[in-house]
Amino acid sequence: MDDKRLQGQKNKKFYTVKEFYAEIGGVVTKSQIYRLIKQGDIPTRKIGSKLVLSAEWVNDFLNAPFTDERKGA
């Protein structure tokens, strides 16, 4: 990741759904992200007509350790 992008992320307060989608590399569709938002699994705030995610939540999500969801199944 280049220095300008890192600097911009440090000052970033919010991500749009499109930006979050790009950050996670398209692992899920934007429709799936909106579904998770509607279910309350992804916290958002509305600014005007735009849904935004807090940069703090996005960074925590991206840096969280992976867990094995199959345990106990």
PQR file of N, CA, C, O and H, with PARSE charges and radii, in Angstrom:
ATOM      1  N   MET A   1       0.861  -1.180   0.000 -0.4000 1.5000
ATOM      2  CA  MET A   1       0.000   0.000   0.000 -0.0000 2.0000
ATOM      3  C   MET A   1       0.903   1.239   0.000  0.5500 1.7000
ATOM      4  O   MET A   1       1.871   1.289   0.759 -0.5500 1.4000
ATOM      5  N   ASP A   2       0.612   2.210  -0.815 -0.4000 1.5000
ATOM      6  CA  ASP A   2       1.482   3.373  -0.901 -0.0000 2.0000
ATOM      7  C   ASP A   2       1.229   4.351   0.254  0.5500 1.7000
ATOM      8  O   ASP A   2       0.186   4.312   0.906 -0.5500 1.4000
ATOM      9  H   ASP A   2      -0.174   2.169  -1.431  0.4000 1.0000
ATOM     10  N   ASP A   3       2.217   5.233   0.487 -0.4000 1.5000
ATOM     11  CA  ASP A   3       2.170   6.153   1.620 -0.0000 2.0000
ATOM     12  C   ASP A   3       0.989   7.110   1.565  0.5500 1.7000
ATOM     13  O   ASP A   3       0.387   7.399   2.599 -0.5500 1.4000
ATOM     14  H   ASP A   3       3.064   5.265  -0.042  0.4000 1.0000
ATOM     15  N   LYS A   4       0.638   7.616   0.365 -0.4000 1.5000
ATOM     16  CA  LYS A   4      -0.488   8.545   0.243 -0.0000 2.0000
ATOM     17  C   LYS A   4      -1.792   7.868   0.667  0.5500 1.7000
ATOM     18  O   LYS A   4      -2.610   8.465   1.366 -0.5500 1.4000
ATOM     19  H   LYS A   4       1.127   7.382  -0.475  0.4000 1.0000
ATOM     20  N   ARG A   5      -1.975   6.632   0.242 -0.4000 1.5000
ATOM     21  CA  ARG A   5      -3.202   5.906   0.602 -0.0000 2.0000
ATOM     22  C   ARG A   5      -3.253   5.662   2.103  0.5500 1.7000
ATOM     23  O   ARG A   5      -4.304   5.826   2.722 -0.5500 1.4000
ATOM     24  H   ARG A   5      -1.310   6.147  -0.326  0.4000 1.0000
ATOM     25  N   LEU A   6      -2.125   5.270   2.694 -0.4000 1.5000
ATOM     26  CA  LEU A   6      -2.078   5.061   4.146 -0.0000 2.0000
ATOM     27  C   LEU A   6      -2.406   6.354   4.887  0.5500 1.7000
ATOM     28  O   LEU A   6      -3.164   6.340   5.857 -0.5500 1.4000
ATOM     29  H   LEU A   6      -1.271   5.137   2.191  0.4000 1.0000
ATOM     30  N   GLN A   7      -1.838   7.466   4.435 -0.4000 1.5000
ATOM     31  CA  GLN A   7      -2.092   8.755   5.074 -0.0000 2.0000
ATOM     32  C   GLN A   7      -3.572   9.106   4.989  0.5500 1.7000
ATOM     33  O   GLN A   7      -4.158   9.580   5.963 -0.5500 1.4000
ATOM     34  H   GLN A   7      -1.221   7.477   3.647  0.4000 1.0000
ATOM     35  N   GLY A   8      -4.176   8.875   3.829 -0.4000 1.5000
ATOM     36  CA  GLY A   8      -5.598   9.150   3.649 -0.0000 2.0000
ATOM     37  C   GLY A   8      -6.457   8.295   4.558  0.5500 1.7000
ATOM     38  O   GLY A   8      -7.465   8.772   5.079 -0.5500 1.4000
ATOM     39  H   GLY A   8      -3.701   8.490   3.038  0.4000 1.0000
ATOM     40  N   GLN A   9      -6.078   7.032   4.760 -0.4000 1.5000
ATOM     41  CA  GLN A   9      -6.848   6.152   5.634 -0.0000 2.0000
ATOM     42  C   GLN A   9      -6.741   6.584   7.092  0.5500 1.7000
ATOM     43  O   GLN A   9      -7.698   6.424   7.849 -0.5500 1.4000
ATOM     44  H   GLN A   9      -5.259   6.645   4.337  0.4000 1.0000
ATOM     45  N   LYS A  10      -5.599   7.126   7.499 -0.4000 1.5000
ATOM     46  CA  LYS A  10      -5.442   7.582   8.885 -0.0000 2.0000
ATOM     47  C   LYS A  10      -6.395   8.728   9.193  0.5500 1.7000
ATOM     48  O   LYS A  10      -6.890   8.838  10.315 -0.5500 1.4000
ATOM     49  H   LYS A  10      -4.821   7.256   6.883  0.4000 1.0000
ATOM     50  N   ASN A  11      -6.653   9.577   8.213 -0.4000 1.5000
ATOM     51  CA  ASN A  11      -7.516  10.731   8.416 -0.0000 2.0000
ATOM     52  C   ASN A  11      -8.971  10.441   8.089  0.5500 1.7000
ATOM     53  O   ASN A  11      -9.838  11.274   8.356 -0.5500 1.4000
ATOM     54  H   ASN A  11      -6.251   9.487   7.302  0.4000 1.0000
ATOM     55  N   LYS A  12      -9.250   9.303   7.530 -0.4000 1.5000
ATOM     56  CA  LYS A  12     -10.591   8.940   7.092 -0.0000 2.0000
ATOM     57  C   LYS A  12     -11.490   8.691   8.298  0.5500 1.7000
ATOM     58  O   LYS A  12     -11.091   8.030   9.257 -0.5500 1.4000
ATOM     59  H   LYS A  12      -8.545   8.627   7.314  0.4000 1.0000
ATOM     60  N   LYS A  13     -12.693   9.221   8.240 -0.4000 1.5000
ATOM     61  CA  LYS A  13     -13.665   9.028   9.330 -0.0000 2.0000
ATOM     62  C   LYS A  13     -14.754   8.036   8.940  0.5500 1.7000
ATOM     63  O   LYS A  13     -15.282   7.314   9.786 -0.5500 1.4000
ATOM     64  H   LYS A  13     -13.017   9.757   7.461  0.4000 1.0000
ATOM     65  N   PHE A  14     -15.087   8.007   7.643 -0.4000 1.5000
ATOM     66  CA  PHE A  14     -16.178   7.159   7.165 -0.0000 2.0000
ATOM     67  C   PHE A  14     -15.811   6.480   5.853  0.5500 1.7000
ATOM     68  O   PHE A  14     -14.967   6.961   5.097 -0.5500 1.4000
ATOM     69  H   PHE A  14     -14.659   8.594   6.956  0.4000 1.0000
ATOM     70  N   TYR A  15     -16.463   5.355   5.604 -0.4000 1.5000
ATOM     71  CA  TYR A  15     -16.381   4.653   4.324 -0.0000 2.0000
ATOM     72  C   TYR A  15     -17.787   4.534   3.766  0.5500 1.7000
ATOM     73  O   TYR A  15     -18.741   4.301   4.507 -0.5500 1.4000
ATOM     74  H   TYR A  15     -17.149   4.965   6.218  0.4000 1.0000
ATOM     75  N   THR A  16     -17.910   4.695   2.459 -0.4000 1.5000
ATOM     76  CA  THR A  16     -19.176   4.380   1.812 -0.0000 2.0000
ATOM     77  C   THR A  16     -19.216   2.864   1.623  0.5500 1.7000
ATOM     78  O   THR A  16     -18.200   2.189   1.785 -0.5500 1.4000
ATOM     79  H   THR A  16     -17.135   4.885   1.857  0.4000 1.0000
ATOM     80  N   VAL A  17     -20.376   2.338   1.286 -0.4000 1.5000
ATOM     81  CA  VAL A  17     -20.486   0.901   1.019 -0.0000 2.0000
ATOM     82  C   VAL A  17     -19.559   0.522  -0.135  0.5500 1.7000
ATOM     83  O   VAL A  17     -18.902  -0.517  -0.091 -0.5500 1.4000
ATOM     84  H   VAL A  17     -21.202   2.886   1.155  0.4000 1.0000
ATOM     85  N   LYS A  18     -19.509   1.358  -1.154 -0.4000 1.5000
ATOM     86  CA  LYS A  18     -18.643   1.095  -2.310 -0.0000 2.0000
ATOM     87  C   LYS A  18     -17.168   1.021  -1.891  0.5500 1.7000
ATOM     88  O   LYS A  18     -16.436   0.143  -2.347 -0.5500 1.4000
ATOM     89  H   LYS A  18     -20.043   2.203  -1.189  0.4000 1.0000
ATOM     90  N   GLU A  19     -16.738   1.940  -1.027 -0.4000 1.5000
ATOM     91  CA  GLU A  19     -15.344   1.933  -0.552 -0.0000 2.0000
ATOM     92  C   GLU A  19     -15.064   0.696   0.308  0.5500 1.7000
ATOM     93  O   GLU A  19     -14.000   0.087   0.195 -0.5500 1.4000
ATOM     94  H   GLU A  19     -17.332   2.654  -0.656  0.4000 1.0000
ATOM     95  N   PHE A  20     -16.016   0.331   1.161 -0.4000 1.5000
ATOM     96  CA  PHE A  20     -15.852  -0.868   1.989 -0.0000 2.0000
ATOM     97  C   PHE A  20     -15.760  -2.107   1.109  0.5500 1.7000
ATOM     98  O   PHE A  20     -14.917  -2.976   1.333 -0.5500 1.4000
ATOM     99  H   PHE A  20     -16.880   0.826   1.252  0.4000 1.0000
ATOM    100  N   TYR A  21     -16.624  -2.183   0.114 -0.4000 1.5000
ATOM    101  CA  TYR A  21     -16.610  -3.287  -0.846 -0.0000 2.0000
ATOM    102  C   TYR A  21     -15.226  -3.400  -1.492  0.5500 1.7000
ATOM    103  O   TYR A  21     -14.687  -4.499  -1.623 -0.5500 1.4000
ATOM    104  H   TYR A  21     -17.308  -1.477  -0.069  0.4000 1.0000
ATOM    105  N   ALA A  22     -14.662  -2.280  -1.889 -0.4000 1.5000
ATOM    106  CA  ALA A  22     -13.328  -2.279  -2.506 -0.0000 2.0000
ATOM    107  C   ALA A  22     -12.258  -2.722  -1.512  0.5500 1.7000
ATOM    108  O   ALA A  22     -11.330  -3.442  -1.880 -0.5500 1.4000
ATOM    109  H   ALA A  22     -15.099  -1.387  -1.783  0.4000 1.0000
ATOM    110  N   GLU A  23     -12.381  -2.298  -0.258 -0.4000 1.5000
ATOM    111  CA  GLU A  23     -11.395  -2.654   0.767 -0.0000 2.0000
ATOM    112  C   GLU A  23     -11.370  -4.157   1.042  0.5500 1.7000
ATOM    113  O   GLU A  23     -10.308  -4.727   1.289 -0.5500 1.4000
ATOM    114  H   GLU A  23     -13.135  -1.713   0.042  0.4000 1.0000
ATOM    115  N   ILE A  24     -12.538  -4.795   1.000 -0.4000 1.5000
ATOM    116  CA  ILE A  24     -12.566  -6.237   1.284 -0.0000 2.0000
ATOM    117  C   ILE A  24     -12.322  -7.065   0.021  0.5500 1.7000
ATOM    118  O   ILE A  24     -12.389  -8.294   0.048 -0.5500 1.4000
ATOM    119  H   ILE A  24     -13.401  -4.332   0.800  0.4000 1.0000
ATOM    120  N   GLY A  25     -12.043  -6.386  -1.065 -0.4000 1.5000
ATOM    121  CA  GLY A  25     -11.644  -7.072  -2.286 -0.0000 2.0000
ATOM    122  C   GLY A  25     -12.761  -7.805  -2.995  0.5500 1.7000
ATOM    123  O   GLY A  25     -12.501  -8.767  -3.719 -0.5500 1.4000
ATOM    124  H   GLY A  25     -11.988  -5.387  -1.088  0.4000 1.0000
ATOM    125  N   GLY A  26     -13.992  -7.379  -2.807 -0.4000 1.5000
ATOM    126  CA  GLY A  26     -15.094  -8.004  -3.519 -0.0000 2.0000
ATOM    127  C   GLY A  26     -15.382  -9.428  -3.076  0.5500 1.7000
ATOM    128  O   GLY A  26     -15.931 -10.217  -3.844 -0.5500 1.4000
ATOM    129  H   GLY A  26     -14.203  -6.598  -2.219  0.4000 1.0000
ATOM    130  N   VAL A  27     -15.018  -9.764  -1.847 -0.4000 1.5000
ATOM    131  CA  VAL A  27     -15.242 -11.119  -1.327 -0.0000 2.0000
ATOM    132  C   VAL A  27     -16.731 -11.457  -1.289  0.5500 1.7000
ATOM    133  O   VAL A  27     -17.128 -12.595  -1.538 -0.5500 1.4000
ATOM    134  H   VAL A  27     -14.572  -9.123  -1.222  0.4000 1.0000
ATOM    135  N   VAL A  28     -17.533 -10.469  -0.981 -0.4000 1.5000
ATOM    136  CA  VAL A  28     -18.990 -10.609  -1.030 -0.0000 2.0000
ATOM    137  C   VAL A  28     -19.524  -9.524  -1.959  0.5500 1.7000
ATOM    138  O   VAL A  28     -18.817  -8.569  -2.279 -0.5500 1.4000
ATOM    139  H   VAL A  28     -17.211  -9.544  -0.779  0.4000 1.0000
ATOM    140  N   THR A  29     -20.754  -9.672  -2.384 -0.4000 1.5000
ATOM    141  CA  THR A  29     -21.337  -8.676  -3.291 -0.0000 2.0000
ATOM    142  C   THR A  29     -21.804  -7.458  -2.489  0.5500 1.7000
ATOM    143  O   THR A  29     -21.968  -7.522  -1.270 -0.5500 1.4000
ATOM    144  H   THR A  29     -21.329 -10.448  -2.124  0.4000 1.0000
ATOM    145  N   LYS A  30     -22.011  -6.355  -3.201 -0.4000 1.5000
ATOM    146  CA  LYS A  30     -22.552  -5.172  -2.535 -0.0000 2.0000
ATOM    147  C   LYS A  30     -23.948  -5.463  -2.000  0.5500 1.7000
ATOM    148  O   LYS A  30     -24.327  -4.949  -0.947 -0.5500 1.4000
ATOM    149  H   LYS A  30     -21.877  -6.303  -4.191  0.4000 1.0000
ATOM    150  N   SER A  31     -24.712  -6.279  -2.710 -0.4000 1.5000
ATOM    151  CA  SER A  31     -26.049  -6.665  -2.231 -0.0000 2.0000
ATOM    152  C   SER A  31     -25.970  -7.396  -0.899  0.5500 1.7000
ATOM    153  O   SER A  31     -26.804  -7.183  -0.019 -0.5500 1.4000
ATOM    154  H   SER A  31     -24.404  -6.697  -3.565  0.4000 1.0000
ATOM    155  N   GLN A  32     -24.969  -8.260  -0.749 -0.4000 1.5000
ATOM    156  CA  GLN A  32     -24.787  -8.965   0.520 -0.0000 2.0000
ATOM    157  C   GLN A  32     -24.406  -7.993   1.631  0.5500 1.7000
ATOM    158  O   GLN A  32     -24.843  -8.150   2.771 -0.5500 1.4000
ATOM    159  H   GLN A  32     -24.291  -8.433  -1.463  0.4000 1.0000
ATOM    160  N   ILE A  33     -23.601  -6.999   1.308 -0.4000 1.5000
ATOM    161  CA  ILE A  33     -23.242  -5.984   2.309 -0.0000 2.0000
ATOM    162  C   ILE A  33     -24.488  -5.235   2.753  0.5500 1.7000
ATOM    163  O   ILE A  33     -24.698  -5.039   3.950 -0.5500 1.4000
ATOM    164  H   ILE A  33     -23.246  -6.871   0.382  0.4000 1.0000
ATOM    165  N   TYR A  34     -25.319  -4.811   1.801 -0.4000 1.5000
ATOM    166  CA  TYR A  34     -26.556  -4.109   2.158 -0.0000 2.0000
ATOM    167  C   TYR A  34     -27.475  -5.002   2.994  0.5500 1.7000
ATOM    168  O   TYR A  34     -28.144  -4.517   3.907 -0.5500 1.4000
ATOM    169  H   TYR A  34     -25.148  -4.970   0.829  0.4000 1.0000
ATOM    170  N   ARG A  35     -27.515  -6.297   2.690 -0.4000 1.5000
ATOM    171  CA  ARG A  35     -28.326  -7.225   3.480 -0.0000 2.0000
ATOM    172  C   ARG A  35     -27.808  -7.301   4.922  0.5500 1.7000
ATOM    173  O   ARG A  35     -28.595  -7.295   5.869 -0.5500 1.4000
ATOM    174  H   ARG A  35     -26.972  -6.691   1.948  0.4000 1.0000
ATOM    175  N   LEU A  36     -26.493  -7.372   5.081 -0.4000 1.5000
ATOM    176  CA  LEU A  36     -25.895  -7.410   6.421 -0.0000 2.0000
ATOM    177  C   LEU A  36     -26.165  -6.119   7.184  0.5500 1.7000
ATOM    178  O   LEU A  36     -26.357  -6.137   8.400 -0.5500 1.4000
ATOM    179  H   LEU A  36     -25.854  -7.377   4.312  0.4000 1.0000
ATOM    180  N   ILE A  37     -26.178  -5.001   6.466 -0.4000 1.5000
ATOM    181  CA  ILE A  37     -26.511  -3.714   7.093 -0.0000 2.0000
ATOM    182  C   ILE A  37     -27.953  -3.746   7.579  0.5500 1.7000
ATOM    183  O   ILE A  37     -28.242  -3.358   8.710 -0.5500 1.4000
ATOM    184  H   ILE A  37     -26.022  -4.986   5.479  0.4000 1.0000
ATOM    185  N   LYS A  38     -28.853  -4.209   6.724 -0.4000 1.5000
ATOM    186  CA  LYS A  38     -30.278  -4.268   7.076 -0.0000 2.0000
ATOM    187  C   LYS A  38     -30.522  -5.191   8.272  0.5500 1.7000
ATOM    188  O   LYS A  38     -31.393  -4.924   9.099 -0.5500 1.4000
ATOM    189  H   LYS A  38     -28.618  -4.525   5.804  0.4000 1.0000
ATOM    190  N   GLN A  39     -29.752  -6.273   8.359 -0.4000 1.5000
ATOM    191  CA  GLN A  39     -29.873  -7.220   9.470 -0.0000 2.0000
ATOM    192  C   GLN A  39     -29.242  -6.693  10.754  0.5500 1.7000
ATOM    193  O   GLN A  39     -29.440  -7.270  11.823 -0.5500 1.4000
ATOM    194  H   GLN A  39     -29.044  -6.490   7.687  0.4000 1.0000
ATOM    195  N   GLY A  40     -28.486  -5.603  10.656 -0.4000 1.5000
ATOM    196  CA  GLY A  40     -27.830  -5.034  11.827 -0.0000 2.0000
ATOM    197  C   GLY A  40     -26.455  -5.600  12.103  0.5500 1.7000
ATOM    198  O   GLY A  40     -25.871  -5.315  13.149 -0.5500 1.4000
ATOM    199  H   GLY A  40     -28.325  -5.134   9.788  0.4000 1.0000
ATOM    200  N   ASP A  41     -25.918  -6.407  11.179 -0.4000 1.5000
ATOM    201  CA  ASP A  41     -24.597  -7.001  11.379 -0.0000 2.0000
ATOM    202  C   ASP A  41     -23.462  -6.034  11.055  0.5500 1.7000
ATOM    203  O   ASP A  41     -22.342  -6.203  11.538 -0.5500 1.4000
ATOM    204  H   ASP A  41     -26.392  -6.639  10.330  0.4000 1.0000
ATOM    205  N   ILE A  42     -23.749  -5.021  10.238 -0.4000 1.5000
ATOM    206  CA  ILE A  42     -22.771  -3.986   9.922 -0.0000 2.0000
ATOM    207  C   ILE A  42     -23.383  -2.654  10.341  0.5500 1.7000
ATOM    208  O   ILE A  42     -24.400  -2.235   9.787 -0.5500 1.4000
ATOM    209  H   ILE A  42     -24.659  -4.883   9.846  0.4000 1.0000
ATOM    210  N   PRO A  43     -22.768  -1.985  11.319 -0.5600 1.5000
ATOM    211  CA  PRO A  43     -23.332  -0.710  11.787  0.2800 2.0000
ATOM    212  C   PRO A  43     -23.083   0.410  10.782  0.5500 1.7000
ATOM    213  O   PRO A  43     -21.992   0.529  10.224 -0.5500 1.4000
ATOM    214  N   THR A  44     -24.100   1.218  10.562 -0.4000 1.5000
ATOM    215  CA  THR A  44     -23.971   2.342   9.639 -0.0000 2.0000
ATOM    216  C   THR A  44     -24.597   3.585  10.233  0.5500 1.7000
ATOM    217  O   THR A  44     -25.295   3.539  11.246 -0.5500 1.4000
ATOM    218  H   THR A  44     -24.986   1.120  11.015  0.4000 1.0000
ATOM    219  N   ARG A  45     -24.331   4.672   9.586 -0.4000 1.5000
ATOM    220  CA  ARG A  45     -24.942   5.960   9.908 -0.0000 2.0000
ATOM    221  C   ARG A  45     -25.349   6.571   8.583  0.5500 1.7000
ATOM    222  O   ARG A  45     -24.693   6.355   7.564 -0.5500 1.4000
ATOM    223  H   ARG A  45     -23.763   4.709   8.763  0.4000 1.0000
ATOM    224  N   LYS A  46     -26.414   7.324   8.597 -0.4000 1.5000
ATOM    225  CA  LYS A  46     -26.862   7.971   7.380 -0.0000 2.0000
ATOM    226  C   LYS A  46     -26.447   9.438   7.412  0.5500 1.7000
ATOM    227  O   LYS A  46     -26.731  10.159   8.368 -0.5500 1.4000
ATOM    228  H   LYS A  46     -26.947   7.500   9.425  0.4000 1.0000
ATOM    229  N   ILE A  47     -25.773   9.863   6.353 -0.4000 1.5000
ATOM    230  CA  ILE A  47     -25.407  11.264   6.187 -0.0000 2.0000
ATOM    231  C   ILE A  47     -26.090  11.709   4.900  0.5500 1.7000
ATOM    232  O   ILE A  47     -25.689  11.323   3.801 -0.5500 1.4000
ATOM    233  H   ILE A  47     -25.542   9.278   5.576  0.4000 1.0000
ATOM    234  N   GLY A  48     -27.121  12.522   5.054 -0.4000 1.5000
ATOM    235  CA  GLY A  48     -27.954  12.858   3.903 -0.0000 2.0000
ATOM    236  C   GLY A  48     -28.639  11.588   3.430  0.5500 1.7000
ATOM    237  O   GLY A  48     -29.342  10.932   4.198 -0.5500 1.4000
ATOM    238  H   GLY A  48     -27.446  12.836   5.946  0.4000 1.0000
ATOM    239  N   SER A  49     -28.436  11.247   2.187 -0.4000 1.5000
ATOM    240  CA  SER A  49     -29.039  10.019   1.668 -0.0000 2.0000
ATOM    241  C   SER A  49     -28.026   8.874   1.588  0.5500 1.7000
ATOM    242  O   SER A  49     -28.356   7.786   1.116 -0.5500 1.4000
ATOM    243  H   SER A  49     -27.864  11.780   1.563  0.4000 1.0000
ATOM    244  N   LYS A  50     -26.792   9.117   2.048 -0.4000 1.5000
ATOM    245  CA  LYS A  50     -25.728   8.112   1.967 -0.0000 2.0000
ATOM    246  C   LYS A  50     -25.588   7.332   3.257  0.5500 1.7000
ATOM    247  O   LYS A  50     -25.591   7.901   4.348 -0.5500 1.4000
ATOM    248  H   LYS A  50     -26.524  10.002   2.431  0.4000 1.0000
ATOM    249  N   LEU A  51     -25.464   6.007   3.116 -0.4000 1.5000
ATOM    250  CA  LEU A  51     -25.104   5.157   4.246 -0.0000 2.0000
ATOM    251  C   LEU A  51     -23.594   5.148   4.348  0.5500 1.7000
ATOM    252  O   LEU A  51     -22.909   4.965   3.342 -0.5500 1.4000
ATOM    253  H   LEU A  51     -25.462   5.544   2.230  0.4000 1.0000
ATOM    254  N   VAL A  52     -23.066   5.340   5.535 -0.4000 1.5000
ATOM    255  CA  VAL A  52     -21.617   5.284   5.729 -0.0000 2.0000
ATOM    256  C   VAL A  52     -21.293   4.377   6.911  0.5500 1.7000
ATOM    257  O   VAL A  52     -22.091   4.213   7.834 -0.5500 1.4000
ATOM    258  H   VAL A  52     -23.623   5.488   6.353  0.4000 1.0000
ATOM    259  N   LEU A  53     -20.119   3.805   6.856 -0.4000 1.5000
ATOM    260  CA  LEU A  53     -19.598   2.955   7.924 -0.0000 2.0000
ATOM    261  C   LEU A  53     -18.469   3.723   8.590  0.5500 1.7000
ATOM    262  O   LEU A  53     -17.705   4.411   7.913 -0.5500 1.4000
ATOM    263  H   LEU A  53     -19.470   3.939   6.107  0.4000 1.0000
ATOM    264  N   SER A  54     -18.354   3.614   9.899 -0.4000 1.5000
ATOM    265  CA  SER A  54     -17.267   4.330  10.564 -0.0000 2.0000
ATOM    266  C   SER A  54     -15.938   3.692  10.183  0.5500 1.7000
ATOM    267  O   SER A  54     -15.830   2.469  10.091 -0.5500 1.4000
ATOM    268  H   SER A  54     -18.974   3.055  10.449  0.4000 1.0000
ATOM    269  N   ALA A  55     -14.941   4.520   9.963 -0.4000 1.5000
ATOM    270  CA  ALA A  55     -13.609   4.026   9.611 -0.0000 2.0000
ATOM    271  C   ALA A  55     -13.055   3.161  10.736  0.5500 1.7000
ATOM    272  O   ALA A  55     -12.332   2.196  10.488 -0.5500 1.4000
ATOM    273  H   ALA A  55     -15.029   5.513  10.037  0.4000 1.0000
ATOM    274  N   GLU A  56     -13.394   3.508  11.965 -0.4000 1.5000
ATOM    275  CA  GLU A  56     -12.931   2.714  13.110 -0.0000 2.0000
ATOM    276  C   GLU A  56     -13.466   1.284  13.014  0.5500 1.7000
ATOM    277  O   GLU A  56     -12.719   0.327  13.222 -0.5500 1.4000
ATOM    278  H   GLU A  56     -13.981   4.293  12.167  0.4000 1.0000
ATOM    279  N   TRP A  57     -14.770   1.134  12.698 -0.4000 1.5000
ATOM    280  CA  TRP A  57     -15.358  -0.208  12.575 -0.0000 2.0000
ATOM    281  C   TRP A  57     -14.707  -0.963  11.419  0.5500 1.7000
ATOM    282  O   TRP A  57     -14.367  -2.138  11.558 -0.5500 1.4000
ATOM    283  H   TRP A  57     -15.376   1.911  12.529  0.4000 1.0000
ATOM    284  N   VAL A  58     -14.531  -0.291  10.272 -0.4000 1.5000
ATOM    285  CA  VAL A  58     -13.927  -0.936   9.101 -0.0000 2.0000
ATOM    286  C   VAL A  58     -12.520  -1.416   9.446  0.5500 1.7000
ATOM    287  O   VAL A  58     -12.161  -2.551   9.132 -0.5500 1.4000
ATOM    288  H   VAL A  58     -14.807   0.663  10.159  0.4000 1.0000
ATOM    289  N   ASN A  59     -11.724  -0.570  10.084 -0.4000 1.5000
ATOM    290  CA  ASN A  59     -10.351  -0.951  10.443 -0.0000 2.0000
ATOM    291  C   ASN A  59     -10.345  -2.108  11.438  0.5500 1.7000
ATOM    292  O   ASN A  59      -9.540  -3.030  11.306 -0.5500 1.4000
ATOM    293  H   ASN A  59     -12.015   0.353  10.339  0.4000 1.0000
ATOM    294  N   ASP A  60     -11.231  -2.069  12.429 -0.4000 1.5000
ATOM    295  CA  ASP A  60     -11.327  -3.179  13.381 -0.0000 2.0000
ATOM    296  C   ASP A  60     -11.705  -4.470  12.666  0.5500 1.7000
ATOM    297  O   ASP A  60     -11.133  -5.525  12.937 -0.5500 1.4000
ATOM    298  H   ASP A  60     -11.885  -1.320  12.535  0.4000 1.0000
ATOM    299  N   PHE A  61     -12.669  -4.386  11.751 -0.4000 1.5000
ATOM    300  CA  PHE A  61     -13.106  -5.553  10.988 -0.0000 2.0000
ATOM    301  C   PHE A  61     -11.964  -6.122  10.155  0.5500 1.7000
ATOM    302  O   PHE A  61     -11.734  -7.332  10.153 -0.5500 1.4000
ATOM    303  H   PHE A  61     -13.134  -3.528  11.530  0.4000 1.0000
ATOM    304  N   LEU A  62     -11.249  -5.249   9.448 -0.4000 1.5000
ATOM    305  CA  LEU A  62     -10.169  -5.698   8.573 -0.0000 2.0000
ATOM    306  C   LEU A  62      -8.993  -6.280   9.348  0.5500 1.7000
ATOM    307  O   LEU A  62      -8.270  -7.132   8.831 -0.5500 1.4000
ATOM    308  H   LEU A  62     -11.436  -4.266   9.450  0.4000 1.0000
ATOM    309  N   ASN A  63      -8.798  -5.827  10.582 -0.4000 1.5000
ATOM    310  CA  ASN A  63      -7.654  -6.276  11.376 -0.0000 2.0000
ATOM    311  C   ASN A  63      -7.997  -7.356  12.395  0.5500 1.7000
ATOM    312  O   ASN A  63      -7.117  -7.816  13.123 -0.5500 1.4000
ATOM    313  H   ASN A  63      -9.385  -5.135  11.002  0.4000 1.0000
ATOM    314  N   ALA A  64      -9.254  -7.764  12.457 -0.4000 1.5000
ATOM    315  CA  ALA A  64      -9.672  -8.795  13.414 -0.0000 2.0000
ATOM    316  C   ALA A  64      -9.069 -10.149  12.998  0.5500 1.7000
ATOM    317  O   ALA A  64      -8.955 -10.458  11.812 -0.5500 1.4000
ATOM    318  H   ALA A  64      -9.968  -7.390  11.866  0.4000 1.0000
ATOM    319  N   PRO A  65      -8.691 -10.937  14.000 -0.5600 1.5000
ATOM    320  CA  PRO A  65      -8.155 -12.268  13.666  0.2800 2.0000
ATOM    321  C   PRO A  65      -9.248 -13.164  13.091  0.5500 1.7000
ATOM    322  O   PRO A  65     -10.423 -13.026  13.433 -0.5500 1.4000
ATOM    323  N   PHE A  66      -8.855 -14.067  12.232 -0.4000 1.5000
ATOM    324  CA  PHE A  66      -9.807 -15.022  11.676 -0.0000 2.0000
ATOM    325  C   PHE A  66     -10.128 -16.068  12.731  0.5500 1.7000
ATOM    326  O   PHE A  66      -9.270 -16.444  13.529 -0.5500 1.4000
ATOM    327  H   PHE A  66      -7.901 -14.179  11.955  0.4000 1.0000
ATOM    328  N   THR A  67     -11.367 -16.531  12.727 -0.4000 1.5000
ATOM    329  CA  THR A  67     -11.778 -17.609  13.611 -0.0000 2.0000
ATOM    330  C   THR A  67     -12.329 -18.736  12.763  0.5500 1.7000
ATOM    331  O   THR A  67     -12.778 -18.512  11.639 -0.5500 1.4000
ATOM    332  H   THR A  67     -12.064 -16.225  12.078  0.4000 1.0000
ATOM    333  N   ASP A  68     -12.297 -19.935  13.291 -0.4000 1.5000
ATOM    334  CA  ASP A  68     -12.847 -21.081  12.585 -0.0000 2.0000
ATOM    335  C   ASP A  68     -14.308 -21.205  12.959  0.5500 1.7000
ATOM    336  O   ASP A  68     -14.645 -21.686  14.041 -0.5500 1.4000
ATOM    337  H   ASP A  68     -11.932 -20.117  14.204  0.4000 1.0000
ATOM    338  N   GLU A  69     -15.171 -20.771  12.061 -0.4000 1.5000
ATOM    339  CA  GLU A  69     -16.624 -20.776  12.311 -0.0000 2.0000
ATOM    340  C   GLU A  69     -17.189 -22.193  12.357  0.5500 1.7000
ATOM    341  O   GLU A  69     -18.328 -22.391  12.781 -0.5500 1.4000
ATOM    342  H   GLU A  69     -14.898 -20.381  11.182  0.4000 1.0000
ATOM    343  N   ARG A  70     -16.409 -23.173  11.927 -0.4000 1.5000
ATOM    344  CA  ARG A  70     -16.901 -24.556  11.888 -0.0000 2.0000
ATOM    345  C   ARG A  70     -16.789 -25.253  13.221  0.5500 1.7000
ATOM    346  O   ARG A  70     -17.380 -26.319  13.397 -0.5500 1.4000
ATOM    347  H   ARG A  70     -15.484 -23.013  11.582  0.4000 1.0000
ATOM    348  N   LYS A  71     -16.051 -24.694  14.174 -0.4000 1.5000
ATOM    349  CA  LYS A  71     -15.875 -25.337  15.479 -0.0000 2.0000
ATOM    350  C   LYS A  71     -17.226 -25.580  16.127  0.5500 1.7000
ATOM    351  O   LYS A  71     -18.096 -24.709  16.132 -0.5500 1.4000
ATOM    352  H   LYS A  71     -15.571 -23.828  14.031  0.4000 1.0000
ATOM    353  N   GLY A  72     -17.381 -26.741  16.655 -0.4000 1.5000
ATOM    354  CA  GLY A  72     -18.621 -27.069  17.348 -0.0000 2.0000
ATOM    355  C   GLY A  72     -19.763 -27.416  16.418  0.5500 1.7000
ATOM    356  O   GLY A  72     -20.886 -27.637  16.872 -0.5500 1.4000
ATOM    357  H   GLY A  72     -16.674 -27.449  16.650  0.4000 1.0000
ATOM    358  N   ALA A  73     -19.496 -27.467  15.137 -0.4000 1.5000
ATOM    359  CA  ALA A  73     -20.557 -27.769  14.168 -0.0000 2.0000
ATOM    360  C   ALA A  73     -20.754 -29.252  14.023  0.5500 1.7000
ATOM    361  O   ALA A  73     -21.606 -29.689  13.250 -0.5500 1.4000
ATOM    362  H   ALA A  73     -18.584 -27.287  14.769  0.4000 1.0000
TER
END
